[in-house]
Amino acid sequence: MFAEAVGLGAEVVWLHTYGERFTDPTAGRKKQAPRLPKEGAPYIPADGAIPGEPEPLPDDMNYDPSTWRLKIGKGYVANVAPEVYAYEVSGKQVLWHWFSYRRRDRSRPVIGDRRSPSPLGQIQPDYWLPEYTDDLMDLLHVLGRLIALQPKQSDLLNRICDNPLLSLEELRAAGALAMPDLMTTAKSKPKSKAKPEP
């Protein structure tokens, strides 16, 4: 079960880093942006392209659960599952958080004594950039794959919790809670000898 947990953890890190870390082609984790299987993947139909210049940046994003369409301005992405649209991390809806940094009005309310936003925040493109669409598609694929992993993660957690747990005393006796003496460890490391400058 430990090895299974490590394998699932590696896949999650691979997804969270968009295929940059924990790559393993033999496990299907290539060094590239993760992708869902074609039949379950989001896509942008010919009539759904999110317009760029000269159209202004969109300010709205809507989701239609009956058609599985994620609408951004005058364009849309098809085949976006409701769970992908609703996906949250720490109480924040991921897609909305992502969009809030790419929409026309990016202002944030000043709360309490927080410093006013910098004027540099106003420097942004006037129109939807092609790379925004690429980023959006990458994000939708990653969220879809994270959702697909949830049943495996839940099953593994239940199986782990159904087994006997080690007590605090057992962990201490095994030396698992022993703290290294940081001063001794630091003193025992050889000091690097810097070469004097000529």
NUTIDREN-887581 format. One record per atom (N, C-alpha, C): residue in three letters; atom name; x, z, y. Coordinates in nm, 3 decimals. Layout:
ALA, CA, X, Z, Y .
...
***
This chain:
MET, N, 0.083, 0.000, -0.120 .
MET, CA, 0.000, 0.000, 0.000 .
MET, C, 0.086, 0.000, 0.126 .
PHE, N, 0.202, 0.068, 0.118 .
PHE, CA, 0.292, 0.068, 0.234 .
PHE, C, 0.338, -0.075, 0.262 .
ALA, N, 0.378, -0.147, 0.157 .
ALA, CA, 0.423, -0.285, 0.174 .
ALA, C, 0.310, -0.372, 0.228 .
GLU, N, 0.189, -0.347, 0.183 .
GLU, CA, 0.073, -0.422, 0.232 .
GLU, C, 0.052, -0.395, 0.381 .
ALA, N, 0.067, -0.268, 0.420 .
ALA, CA, 0.051, -0.231, 0.561 .
ALA, C, 0.159, -0.296, 0.646 .
VAL, N, 0.282, -0.300, 0.595 .
VAL, CA, 0.392, -0.365, 0.668 .
VAL, C, 0.361, -0.513, 0.686 .
GLY, N, 0.311, -0.577, 0.581 .
GLY, CA, 0.278, -0.720, 0.588 .
GLY, C, 0.169, -0.749, 0.690 .
LEU, N, 0.064, -0.665, 0.690 .
LEU, CA, -0.043, -0.683, 0.790 .
LEU, C, 0.009, -0.656, 0.930 .
GLY, N, 0.094, -0.555, 0.943 .
GLY, CA, 0.152, -0.524, 1.074 .
GLY, C, 0.236, -0.639, 1.127 .
ALA, N, 0.313, -0.702, 1.038 .
ALA, CA, 0.396, -0.815, 1.079 .
ALA, C, 0.308, -0.930, 1.127 .
GLU, N, 0.196, -0.952, 1.059 .
GLU, CA, 0.106, -1.059, 1.102 .
GLU, C, 0.044, -1.029, 1.238 .
VAL, N, 0.006, -0.903, 1.259 .
VAL, CA, -0.052, -0.864, 1.388 .
VAL, C, 0.049, -0.884, 1.501 .
VAL, N, 0.175, -0.841, 1.479 .
VAL, CA, 0.278, -0.860, 1.582 .
VAL, C, 0.301, -1.008, 1.606 .
TRP, N, 0.304, -1.087, 1.499 .
TRP, CA, 0.320, -1.232, 1.513 .
TRP, C, 0.207, -1.290, 1.598 .
LEU, N, 0.085, -1.244, 1.576 .
LEU, CA, -0.028, -1.292, 1.656 .
LEU, C, -0.016, -1.246, 1.801 .
HIS, N, 0.015, -1.120, 1.820 .
HIS, CA, 0.024, -1.065, 1.957 .
HIS, C, 0.134, -1.131, 2.039 .
THR, N, 0.235, -1.183, 1.972 .
THR, CA, 0.345, -1.248, 2.044 .
THR, C, 0.333, -1.400, 2.039 .
TYR, N, 0.216, -1.449, 2.001 .
TYR, CA, 0.189, -1.593, 1.996 .
TYR, C, 0.292, -1.669, 1.912 .
GLY, N, 0.332, -1.607, 1.801 .
GLY, CA, 0.422, -1.673, 1.708 .
GLY, C, 0.569, -1.663, 1.743 .
GLU, N, 0.606, -1.574, 1.835 .
GLU, CA, 0.746, -1.559, 1.874 .
GLU, C, 0.822, -1.459, 1.788 .
ARG, N, 0.754, -1.357, 1.736 .
ARG, CA, 0.819, -1.251, 1.659 .
ARG, C, 0.760, -1.245, 1.519 .
PHE, N, 0.837, -1.191, 1.426 .
PHE, CA, 0.796, -1.173, 1.286 .
PHE, C, 0.753, -1.305, 1.223 .
THR, N, 0.826, -1.410, 1.256 .
THR, CA, 0.797, -1.539, 1.193 .
THR, C, 0.841, -1.534, 1.047 .
ASP, N, 0.766, -1.601, 0.963 .
ASP, CA, 0.799, -1.612, 0.820 .
ASP, C, 0.721, -1.731, 0.766 .
PRO, N, 0.783, -1.848, 0.765 .
PRO, CA, 0.712, -1.968, 0.718 .
PRO, C, 0.655, -1.954, 0.578 .
THR, N, 0.721, -1.875, 0.492 .
THR, CA, 0.670, -1.859, 0.355 .
THR, C, 0.540, -1.779, 0.354 .
ALA, N, 0.517, -1.699, 0.458 .
ALA, CA, 0.393, -1.621, 0.470 .
ALA, C, 0.293, -1.691, 0.563 .
GLY, N, 0.325, -1.815, 0.604 .
GLY, CA, 0.235, -1.889, 0.693 .
GLY, C, 0.250, -1.853, 0.840 .
ARG, N, 0.359, -1.784, 0.875 .
ARG, CA, 0.380, -1.743, 1.014 .
ARG, C, 0.495, -1.825, 1.074 .
LYS, N, 0.462, -1.946, 1.116 .
LYS, CA, 0.563, -2.034, 1.175 .
LYS, C, 0.592, -1.991, 1.319 .
LYS, N, 0.706, -2.034, 1.370 .
LYS, CA, 0.743, -2.004, 1.509 .
LYS, C, 0.671, -2.103, 1.600 .
GLN, N, 0.542, -2.076, 1.618 .
GLN, CA, 0.457, -2.159, 1.702 .
GLN, C, 0.331, -2.080, 1.733 .
ALA, N, 0.254, -2.129, 1.827 .
ALA, CA, 0.128, -2.063, 1.861 .
ALA, C, 0.036, -2.063, 1.738 .
PRO, N, -0.016, -1.946, 1.697 .
PRO, CA, -0.102, -1.940, 1.579 .
PRO, C, -0.228, -2.025, 1.596 .
ARG, N, -0.276, -2.076, 1.483 .
ARG, CA, -0.396, -2.158, 1.484 .
ARG, C, -0.492, -2.114, 1.375 .
LEU, N, -0.622, -2.122, 1.406 .
LEU, CA, -0.727, -2.098, 1.308 .
LEU, C, -0.742, -2.223, 1.221 .
PRO, N, -0.800, -2.209, 1.103 .
PRO, CA, -0.831, -2.329, 1.025 .
PRO, C, -0.922, -2.420, 1.106 .
LYS, N, -0.906, -2.551, 1.089 .
LYS, CA, -0.976, -2.649, 1.172 .
LYS, C, -1.127, -2.627, 1.177 .
GLU, N, -1.188, -2.593, 1.063 .
GLU, CA, -1.335, -2.577, 1.061 .
GLU, C, -1.384, -2.457, 1.143 .
GLY, N, -1.298, -2.359, 1.167 .
GLY, CA, -1.338, -2.242, 1.246 .
GLY, C, -1.274, -2.236, 1.382 .
ALA, N, -1.206, -2.343, 1.421 .
ALA, CA, -1.128, -2.341, 1.544 .
ALA, C, -1.211, -2.382, 1.666 .
PRO, N, -1.183, -2.320, 1.780 .
PRO, CA, -1.246, -2.365, 1.905 .
PRO, C, -1.189, -2.501, 1.944 .
TYR, N, -1.268, -2.577, 2.018 .
TYR, CA, -1.219, -2.707, 2.065 .
TYR, C, -1.292, -2.744, 2.194 .
ILE, N, -1.232, -2.836, 2.268 .
ILE, CA, -1.293, -2.885, 2.391 .
ILE, C, -1.338, -3.028, 2.367 .
PRO, N, -1.470, -3.052, 2.366 .
PRO, CA, -1.518, -3.188, 2.347 .
PRO, C, -1.486, -3.275, 2.469 .
ALA, N, -1.499, -3.405, 2.454 .
ALA, CA, -1.468, -3.499, 2.563 .
ALA, C, -1.544, -3.464, 2.690 .
ASP, N, -1.670, -3.422, 2.677 .
ASP, CA, -1.749, -3.391, 2.797 .
ASP, C, -1.731, -3.246, 2.842 .
GLY, N, -1.641, -3.171, 2.778 .
GLY, CA, -1.625, -3.030, 2.811 .
GLY, C, -1.499, -2.995, 2.887 .
ALA, N, -1.416, -3.095, 2.919 .
ALA, CA, -1.288, -3.066, 2.985 .
ALA, C, -1.309, -2.987, 3.114 .
ILE, N, -1.228, -2.884, 3.131 .
ILE, CA, -1.236, -2.803, 3.253 .
ILE, C, -1.166, -2.882, 3.363 .
PRO, N, -1.241, -2.925, 3.466 .
PRO, CA, -1.180, -3.013, 3.566 .
PRO, C, -1.070, -2.945, 3.647 .
GLY, N, -0.967, -3.022, 3.674 .
GLY, CA, -0.858, -2.976, 3.758 .
GLY, C, -0.874, -3.033, 3.898 .
GLU, N, -0.765, -3.068, 3.960 .
GLU, CA, -0.766, -3.123, 4.096 .
GLU, C, -0.851, -3.250, 4.101 .
PRO, N, -0.937, -3.273, 4.197 .
PRO, CA, -0.953, -3.202, 4.324 .
PRO, C, -1.058, -3.090, 4.319 .
GLU, N, -1.115, -3.062, 4.201 .
GLU, CA, -1.213, -2.953, 4.190 .
GLU, C, -1.144, -2.820, 4.224 .
PRO, N, -1.212, -2.731, 4.294 .
PRO, CA, -1.152, -2.599, 4.320 .
PRO, C, -1.149, -2.516, 4.193 .
LEU, N, -1.069, -2.410, 4.195 .
LEU, CA, -1.065, -2.319, 4.081 .
LEU, C, -1.206, -2.266, 4.055 .
PRO, N, -1.246, -2.255, 3.929 .
PRO, CA, -1.377, -2.197, 3.900 .
PRO, C, -1.377, -2.048, 3.927 .
ASP, N, -1.494, -1.995, 3.955 .
ASP, CA, -1.507, -1.852, 3.980 .
ASP, C, -1.594, -1.785, 3.876 .
ASP, N, -1.650, -1.866, 3.784 .
ASP, CA, -1.740, -1.806, 3.686 .
ASP, C, -1.704, -1.849, 3.544 .
MET, N, -1.728, -1.756, 3.453 .
MET, CA, -1.712, -1.783, 3.310 .
MET, C, -1.834, -1.723, 3.242 .
ASN, N, -1.903, -1.805, 3.162 .
ASN, CA, -2.024, -1.760, 3.093 .
ASN, C, -2.015, -1.794, 2.945 .
TYR, N, -2.092, -1.721, 2.867 .
TYR, CA, -2.092, -1.746, 2.723 .
TYR, C, -2.236, -1.760, 2.674 .
ASP, N, -2.260, -1.862, 2.593 .
ASP, CA, -2.392, -1.883, 2.533 .
ASP, C, -2.381, -1.857, 2.383 .
PRO, N, -2.429, -1.741, 2.336 .
PRO, CA, -2.415, -1.709, 2.194 .
PRO, C, -2.496, -1.800, 2.102 .
SER, N, -2.600, -1.866, 2.155 .
SER, CA, -2.681, -1.954, 2.070 .
SER, C, -2.609, -2.085, 2.038 .
THR, N, -2.522, -2.131, 2.128 .
THR, CA, -2.448, -2.256, 2.104 .
THR, C, -2.298, -2.232, 2.078 .
TRP, N, -2.255, -2.106, 2.091 .
TRP, CA, -2.115, -2.069, 2.076 .
TRP, C, -2.028, -2.142, 2.178 .
ARG, N, -2.078, -2.154, 2.301 .
ARG, CA, -2.003, -2.223, 2.406 .
ARG, C, -1.953, -2.123, 2.511 .
LEU, N, -1.824, -2.135, 2.542 .
LEU, CA, -1.764, -2.058, 2.649 .
LEU, C, -1.750, -2.152, 2.767 .
LYS, N, -1.829, -2.126, 2.872 .
LYS, CA, -1.830, -2.216, 2.988 .
LYS, C, -1.741, -2.159, 3.097 .
ILE, N, -1.651, -2.245, 3.147 .
ILE, CA, -1.563, -2.207, 3.258 .
ILE, C, -1.582, -2.313, 3.365 .
GLY, N, -1.640, -2.272, 3.476 .
GLY, CA, -1.670, -2.368, 3.582 .
GLY, C, -1.758, -2.479, 3.528 .
LYS, N, -1.714, -2.604, 3.543 .
LYS, CA, -1.792, -2.720, 3.497 .
LYS, C, -1.753, -2.766, 3.357 .
GLY, N, -1.662, -2.695, 3.293 .
GLY, CA, -1.618, -2.732, 3.159 .
GLY, C, -1.658, -2.626, 3.058 .
TYR, N, -1.630, -2.654, 2.930 .
TYR, CA, -1.661, -2.555, 2.828 .
TYR, C, -1.576, -2.576, 2.703 .
VAL, N, -1.567, -2.468, 2.626 .
VAL, CA, -1.500, -2.470, 2.497 .
VAL, C, -1.609, -2.448, 2.393 .
ALA, N, -1.612, -2.533, 2.290 .
ALA, CA, -1.711, -2.521, 2.183 .
ALA, C, -1.653, -2.441, 2.067 .
ASN, N, -1.744, -2.390, 1.984 .
ASN, CA, -1.711, -2.318, 1.861 .
ASN, C, -1.634, -2.189, 1.887 .
VAL, N, -1.678, -2.113, 1.988 .
VAL, CA, -1.620, -1.982, 2.018 .
VAL, C, -1.715, -1.877, 1.962 .
ALA, N, -1.672, -1.807, 1.859 .
ALA, CA, -1.757, -1.707, 1.794 .
ALA, C, -1.789, -1.592, 1.890 .
PRO, N, -1.907, -1.533, 1.877 .
PRO, CA, -1.943, -1.419, 1.964 .
PRO, C, -1.842, -1.305, 1.958 .
GLU, N, -1.784, -1.281, 1.840 .
GLU, CA, -1.686, -1.173, 1.826 .
GLU, C, -1.560, -1.202, 1.906 .
VAL, N, -1.526, -1.329, 1.919 .
VAL, CA, -1.408, -1.366, 2.000 .
VAL, C, -1.437, -1.340, 2.146 .
TYR, N, -1.555, -1.379, 2.192 .
TYR, CA, -1.591, -1.357, 2.332 .
TYR, C, -1.596, -1.207, 2.364 .
ALA, N, -1.646, -1.128, 2.271 .
ALA, CA, -1.665, -0.984, 2.297 .
ALA, C, -1.542, -0.900, 2.266 .
TYR, N, -1.435, -0.960, 2.216 .
TYR, CA, -1.318, -0.883, 2.170 .
TYR, C, -1.264, -0.795, 2.282 .
GLU, N, -1.243, -0.667, 2.249 .
GLU, CA, -1.195, -0.571, 2.348 .
GLU, C, -1.068, -0.501, 2.300 .
VAL, N, -0.985, -0.466, 2.395 .
VAL, CA, -0.869, -0.381, 2.371 .
VAL, C, -0.872, -0.273, 2.477 .
SER, N, -0.873, -0.149, 2.435 .
SER, CA, -0.878, -0.033, 2.527 .
SER, C, -0.994, -0.045, 2.625 .
GLY, N, -1.109, -0.091, 2.577 .
GLY, CA, -1.228, -0.099, 2.661 .
GLY, C, -1.233, -0.219, 2.754 .
LYS, N, -1.132, -0.307, 2.749 .
LYS, CA, -1.132, -0.425, 2.835 .
LYS, C, -1.162, -0.548, 2.751 .
GLN, N, -1.255, -0.629, 2.799 .
GLN, CA, -1.287, -0.754, 2.732 .
GLN, C, -1.173, -0.851, 2.760 .
VAL, N, -1.103, -0.891, 2.655 .
VAL, CA, -0.979, -0.967, 2.670 .
VAL, C, -0.999, -1.098, 2.744 .
LEU, N, -1.102, -1.175, 2.707 .
LEU, CA, -1.122, -1.305, 2.774 .
LEU, C, -1.150, -1.288, 2.923 .
TRP, N, -1.233, -1.190, 2.958 .
TRP, CA, -1.262, -1.169, 3.100 .
TRP, C, -1.136, -1.125, 3.174 .
HIS, N, -1.058, -1.040, 3.112 .
HIS, CA, -0.935, -0.994, 3.176 .
HIS, C, -0.841, -1.113, 3.199 .
TRP, N, -0.828, -1.197, 3.099 .
TRP, CA, -0.743, -1.317, 3.111 .
TRP, C, -0.795, -1.407, 3.225 .
PHE, N, -0.925, -1.433, 3.227 .
PHE, CA, -0.983, -1.521, 3.328 .
PHE, C, -0.969, -1.464, 3.469 .
SER, N, -0.976, -1.332, 3.481 .
SER, CA, -0.971, -1.271, 3.615 .
SER, C, -0.841, -1.302, 3.688 .
TYR, N, -0.737, -1.337, 3.615 .
TYR, CA, -0.608, -1.373, 3.678 .
TYR, C, -0.595, -1.522, 3.703 .
ARG, N, -0.698, -1.599, 3.668 .
ARG, CA, -0.691, -1.745, 3.685 .
ARG, C, -0.810, -1.800, 3.763 .
ARG, N, -0.897, -1.716, 3.806 .
ARG, CA, -1.014, -1.760, 3.881 .
ARG, C, -0.982, -1.770, 4.030 .
ARG, N, -1.075, -1.827, 4.105 .
ARG, CA, -1.052, -1.845, 4.248 .
ARG, C, -1.041, -1.710, 4.319 .
ASP, N, -1.136, -1.621, 4.297 .
ASP, CA, -1.135, -1.489, 4.362 .
ASP, C, -1.066, -1.389, 4.269 .
ARG, N, -0.942, -1.359, 4.299 .
ARG, CA, -0.865, -1.267, 4.215 .
ARG, C, -0.853, -1.129, 4.278 .
SER, N, -0.933, -1.103, 4.379 .
SER, CA, -0.921, -0.976, 4.449 .
SER, C, -0.961, -0.860, 4.358 .
ARG, N, -0.898, -0.748, 4.379 .
ARG, CA, -0.926, -0.625, 4.304 .
ARG, C, -0.967, -0.519, 4.405 .
PRO, N, -1.060, -0.434, 4.367 .
PRO, CA, -1.099, -0.327, 4.460 .
PRO, C, -0.986, -0.226, 4.477 .
VAL, N, -0.968, -0.178, 4.599 .
VAL, CA, -0.870, -0.074, 4.624 .
VAL, C, -0.936, 0.058, 4.586 .
ILE, N, -0.874, 0.129, 4.493 .
ILE, CA, -0.931, 0.255, 4.443 .
ILE, C, -0.842, 0.369, 4.487 .
GLY, N, -0.901, 0.467, 4.556 .
GLY, CA, -0.826, 0.586, 4.596 .
GLY, C, -0.712, 0.552, 4.691 .
ASP, N, -0.597, 0.612, 4.662 .
ASP, CA, -0.480, 0.594, 4.748 .
ASP, C, -0.393, 0.476, 4.704 .
ARG, N, -0.446, 0.394, 4.617 .
ARG, CA, -0.366, 0.281, 4.569 .
ARG, C, -0.332, 0.188, 4.685 .
ARG, N, -0.214, 0.136, 4.680 .
ARG, CA, -0.165, 0.047, 4.784 .
ARG, C, -0.252, -0.079, 4.792 .
SER, N, -0.272, -0.129, 4.911 .
SER, CA, -0.347, -0.253, 4.929 .
SER, C, -0.273, -0.367, 4.859 .
PRO, N, -0.348, -0.469, 4.813 .
PRO, CA, -0.282, -0.581, 4.745 .
PRO, C, -0.183, -0.652, 4.837 .
SER, N, -0.078, -0.703, 4.777 .
SER, CA, 0.024, -0.776, 4.852 .
SER, C, -0.028, -0.913, 4.891 .
PRO, N, 0.011, -0.963, 5.009 .
PRO, CA, -0.027, -1.100, 5.047 .
PRO, C, 0.026, -1.205, 4.949 .
LEU, N, 0.131, -1.169, 4.873 .
LEU, CA, 0.184, -1.262, 4.774 .
LEU, C, 0.080, -1.296, 4.667 .
GLY, N, -0.016, -1.204, 4.647 .
GLY, CA, -0.122, -1.228, 4.551 .
GLY, C, -0.211, -1.345, 4.590 .
GLN, N, -0.208, -1.384, 4.716 .
GLN, CA, -0.289, -1.496, 4.762 .
GLN, C, -0.224, -1.631, 4.734 .
ILE, N, -0.097, -1.628, 4.692 .
ILE, CA, -0.029, -1.753, 4.661 .
ILE, C, -0.068, -1.792, 4.518 .
GLN, N, -0.150, -1.892, 4.508 .
GLN, CA, -0.199, -1.936, 4.378 .
GLN, C, -0.241, -2.082, 4.388 .
PRO, N, -0.255, -2.148, 4.274 .
PRO, CA, -0.301, -2.287, 4.280 .
PRO, C, -0.443, -2.296, 4.333 .
ASP, N, -0.478, -2.410, 4.390 .
ASP, CA, -0.613, -2.432, 4.441 .
ASP, C, -0.706, -2.489, 4.335 .
TYR, N, -0.650, -2.528, 4.222 .
TYR, CA, -0.729, -2.595, 4.118 .
TYR, C, -0.683, -2.547, 3.981 .
TRP, N, -0.766, -2.573, 3.879 .
TRP, CA, -0.738, -2.535, 3.741 .
TRP, C, -0.620, -2.616, 3.688 .
LEU, N, -0.517, -2.548, 3.641 .
LEU, CA, -0.397, -2.614, 3.590 .
LEU, C, -0.413, -2.648, 3.442 .
PRO, N, -0.354, -2.758, 3.396 .
PRO, CA, -0.363, -2.792, 3.252 .
PRO, C, -0.310, -2.680, 3.162 .
GLU, N, -0.206, -2.609, 3.209 .
GLU, CA, -0.152, -2.501, 3.126 .
GLU, C, -0.249, -2.385, 3.111 .
TYR, N, -0.343, -2.369, 3.206 .
TYR, CA, -0.447, -2.267, 3.188 .
TYR, C, -0.531, -2.300, 3.065 .
THR, N, -0.563, -2.426, 3.048 .
THR, CA, -0.642, -2.467, 2.931 .
THR, C, -0.562, -2.443, 2.804 .
ASP, N, -0.432, -2.476, 2.805 .
ASP, CA, -0.348, -2.451, 2.688 .
ASP, C, -0.344, -2.302, 2.656 .
ASP, N, -0.325, -2.219, 2.759 .
ASP, CA, -0.321, -2.074, 2.739 .
ASP, C, -0.453, -2.022, 2.683 .
LEU, N, -0.563, -2.074, 2.736 .
LEU, CA, -0.696, -2.032, 2.689 .
LEU, C, -0.714, -2.065, 2.541 .
MET, N, -0.677, -2.186, 2.501 .
MET, CA, -0.692, -2.225, 2.361 .
MET, C, -0.604, -2.139, 2.271 .
ASP, N, -0.481, -2.111, 2.314 .
ASP, CA, -0.393, -2.023, 2.236 .
ASP, C, -0.457, -1.886, 2.219 .
LEU, N, -0.510, -1.832, 2.328 .
LEU, CA, -0.573, -1.699, 2.324 .
LEU, C, -0.694, -1.699, 2.230 .
LEU, N, -0.777, -1.800, 2.236 .
LEU, CA, -0.896, -1.806, 2.149 .
LEU, C, -0.855, -1.810, 2.001 .
HIS, N, -0.751, -1.885, 1.970 .
HIS, CA, -0.703, -1.891, 1.831 .
HIS, C, -0.649, -1.755, 1.786 .
VAL, N, -0.572, -1.689, 1.872 .
VAL, CA, -0.516, -1.558, 1.837 .
VAL, C, -0.628, -1.457, 1.815 .
LEU, N, -0.725, -1.452, 1.907 .
LEU, CA, -0.835, -1.357, 1.891 .
LEU, C, -0.914, -1.384, 1.763 .
GLY, N, -0.938, -1.511, 1.733 .
GLY, CA, -1.009, -1.545, 1.611 .
GLY, C, -0.935, -1.498, 1.486 .
ARG, N, -0.804, -1.511, 1.487 .
ARG, CA, -0.725, -1.467, 1.371 .
ARG, C, -0.719, -1.316, 1.362 .
LEU, N, -0.713, -1.248, 1.477 .
LEU, CA, -0.715, -1.101, 1.475 .
LEU, C, -0.847, -1.051, 1.417 .
ILE, N, -0.955, -1.114, 1.455 .
ILE, CA, -1.087, -1.075, 1.403 .
ILE, C, -1.093, -1.099, 1.252 .
ALA, N, -1.036, -1.210, 1.206 .
ALA, CA, -1.037, -1.240, 1.063 .
ALA, C, -0.956, -1.138, 0.983 .
LEU, N, -0.858, -1.073, 1.046 .
LEU, CA, -0.776, -0.971, 0.978 .
LEU, C, -0.846, -0.836, 0.968 .
GLN, N, -0.945, -0.811, 1.052 .
GLN, CA, -1.005, -0.678, 1.058 .
GLN, C, -1.060, -0.628, 0.924 .
PRO, N, -1.129, -0.709, 0.843 .
PRO, CA, -1.176, -0.656, 0.714 .
PRO, C, -1.061, -0.610, 0.623 .
LYS, N, -0.949, -0.685, 0.621 .
LYS, CA, -0.833, -0.645, 0.540 .
LYS, C, -0.776, -0.512, 0.591 .
GLN, N, -0.766, -0.501, 0.724 .
GLN, CA, -0.711, -0.379, 0.783 .
GLN, C, -0.800, -0.259, 0.752 .
SER, N, -0.930, -0.278, 0.763 .
SER, CA, -1.025, -0.171, 0.736 .
SER, C, -1.020, -0.129, 0.590 .
ASP, N, -1.016, -0.226, 0.499 .
ASP, CA, -1.008, -0.197, 0.356 .
ASP, C, -0.881, -0.120, 0.323 .
LEU, N, -0.769, -0.164, 0.379 .
LEU, CA, -0.641, -0.098, 0.352 .
LEU, C, -0.644, 0.046, 0.405 .
LEU, N, -0.695, 0.065, 0.525 .
LEU, CA, -0.702, 0.200, 0.582 .
LEU, C, -0.788, 0.290, 0.493 .
ASN, N, -0.901, 0.239, 0.446 .
ASN, CA, -0.987, 0.320, 0.358 .
ASN, C, -0.915, 0.355, 0.228 .
ARG, N, -0.843, 0.260, 0.170 .
ARG, CA, -0.771, 0.287, 0.046 .
ARG, C, -0.660, 0.390, 0.068 .
ILE, N, -0.591, 0.381, 0.181 .
ILE, CA, -0.486, 0.478, 0.211 .
ILE, C, -0.546, 0.616, 0.228 .
CYS, N, -0.656, 0.625, 0.303 .
CYS, CA, -0.717, 0.756, 0.330 .
CYS, C, -0.784, 0.816, 0.207 .
ASP, N, -0.820, 0.732, 0.109 .
ASP, CA, -0.882, 0.782, -0.014 .
ASP, C, -0.781, 0.844, -0.110 .
ASN, N, -0.653, 0.823, -0.085 .
ASN, CA, -0.549, 0.878, -0.170 .
ASN, C, -0.505, 1.014, -0.118 .
PRO, N, -0.436, 1.092, -0.202 .
PRO, CA, -0.391, 1.223, -0.157 .
PRO, C, -0.297, 1.209, -0.037 .
LEU, N, -0.311, 1.297, 0.057 .
LEU, CA, -0.225, 1.297, 0.176 .
LEU, C, -0.118, 1.403, 0.158 .
LEU, N, -0.002, 1.379, 0.215 .
LEU, CA, 0.106, 1.477, 0.209 .
LEU, C, 0.082, 1.585, 0.313 .
SER, N, 0.104, 1.707, 0.275 .
SER, CA, 0.086, 1.818, 0.369 .
SER, C, 0.209, 1.829, 0.459 .
LEU, N, 0.195, 1.906, 0.564 .
LEU, CA, 0.306, 1.930, 0.656 .
LEU, C, 0.423, 1.996, 0.582 .
GLU, N, 0.391, 2.089, 0.492 .
GLU, CA, 0.495, 2.158, 0.415 .
GLU, C, 0.571, 2.059, 0.326 .
GLU, N, 0.499, 1.966, 0.262 .
GLU, CA, 0.564, 1.867, 0.176 .
GLU, C, 0.656, 1.776, 0.258 .
LEU, N, 0.612, 1.737, 0.376 .
LEU, CA, 0.694, 1.652, 0.462 .
LEU, C, 0.820, 1.726, 0.506 .
ARG, N, 0.805, 1.855, 0.541 .
ARG, CA, 0.923, 1.934, 0.582 .
ARG, C, 1.021, 1.948, 0.466 .
ALA, N, 0.968, 1.979, 0.347 .
ALA, CA, 1.053, 1.997, 0.230 .
ALA, C, 1.129, 1.869, 0.195 .
ALA, N, 1.067, 1.754, 0.221 .
ALA, CA, 1.132, 1.626, 0.192 .
ALA, C, 1.230, 1.585, 0.302 .
GLY, N, 1.235, 1.661, 0.411 .
GLY, CA, 1.326, 1.629, 0.521 .
GLY, C, 1.274, 1.520, 0.614 .
ALA, N, 1.146, 1.486, 0.599 .
ALA, CA, 1.089, 1.378, 0.680 .
ALA, C, 1.072, 1.416, 0.826 .
LEU, N, 1.067, 1.546, 0.855 .
LEU, CA, 1.045, 1.591, 0.993 .
LEU, C, 1.172, 1.644, 1.059 .
ALA, N, 1.284, 1.634, 0.989 .
ALA, CA, 1.410, 1.684, 1.044 .
ALA, C, 1.449, 1.600, 1.165 .
MET, N, 1.484, 1.668, 1.272 .
MET, CA, 1.526, 1.599, 1.395 .
MET, C, 1.679, 1.595, 1.398 .
PRO, N, 1.735, 1.479, 1.426 .
PRO, CA, 1.882, 1.473, 1.435 .
PRO, C, 1.929, 1.547, 1.559 .
ASP, N, 2.047, 1.604, 1.548 .
ASP, CA, 2.107, 1.670, 1.663 .
ASP, C, 2.163, 1.560, 1.752 .
LEU, N, 2.097, 1.534, 1.862 .
LEU, CA, 2.134, 1.422, 1.948 .
LEU, C, 2.273, 1.438, 2.009 .
MET, N, 2.313, 1.562, 2.037 .
MET, CA, 2.446, 1.583, 2.095 .
MET, C, 2.555, 1.549, 1.993 .
THR, N, 2.535, 1.593, 1.869 .
THR, CA, 2.633, 1.564, 1.764 .
THR, C, 2.638, 1.415, 1.737 .
THR, N, 2.519, 1.351, 1.733 .
THR, CA, 2.513, 1.207, 1.709 .
THR, C, 2.586, 1.132, 1.819 .
ALA, N, 2.566, 1.172, 1.944 .
ALA, CA, 2.630, 1.104, 2.057 .
ALA, C, 2.782, 1.122, 2.053 .
LYS, N, 2.827, 1.244, 2.015 .
LYS, CA, 2.971, 1.270, 2.012 .
LYS, C, 3.040, 1.195, 1.898 .
SER, N, 2.965, 1.172, 1.788 .
SER, CA, 3.028, 1.109, 1.673 .
SER, C, 3.040, 0.957, 1.688 .
LYS, N, 2.970, 0.899, 1.785 .
LYS, CA, 2.980, 0.754, 1.805 .
LYS, C, 3.112, 0.721, 1.872 .
PRO, N, 3.182, 0.621, 1.820 .
PRO, CA, 3.308, 0.584, 1.884 .
PRO, C, 3.282, 0.524, 2.023 .
LYS, N, 3.366, 0.565, 2.115 .
LYS, CA, 3.352, 0.514, 2.251 .
LYS, C, 3.418, 0.377, 2.258 .
SER, N, 3.351, 0.285, 2.327 .
SER, CA, 3.410, 0.153, 2.341 .
SER, C, 3.521, 0.161, 2.446 .
LYS, N, 3.627, 0.095, 2.414 .
LYS, CA, 3.740, 0.098, 2.508 .
LYS, C, 3.733, -0.025, 2.596 .
ALA, N, 3.711, 0.000, 2.722 .
ALA, CA, 3.706, -0.109, 2.818 .
ALA, C, 3.848, -0.155, 2.848 .
LYS, N, 3.863, -0.284, 2.852 .
LYS, CA, 3.994, -0.338, 2.885 .
LYS, C, 4.015, -0.327, 3.035 .
PRO, N, 4.134, -0.280, 3.075 .
PRO, CA, 4.159, -0.271, 3.220 .
PRO, C, 4.164, -0.410, 3.281 .
GLU, N, 4.115, -0.417, 3.402 .
GLU, CA, 4.119, -0.545, 3.472 .
GLU, C, 4.262, -0.577, 3.512 .
PRO, N, 4.303, -0.705, 3.501 .
PRO, CA, 4.442, -0.740, 3.537 .
PRO, C, 4.466, -0.729, 3.685 .
***
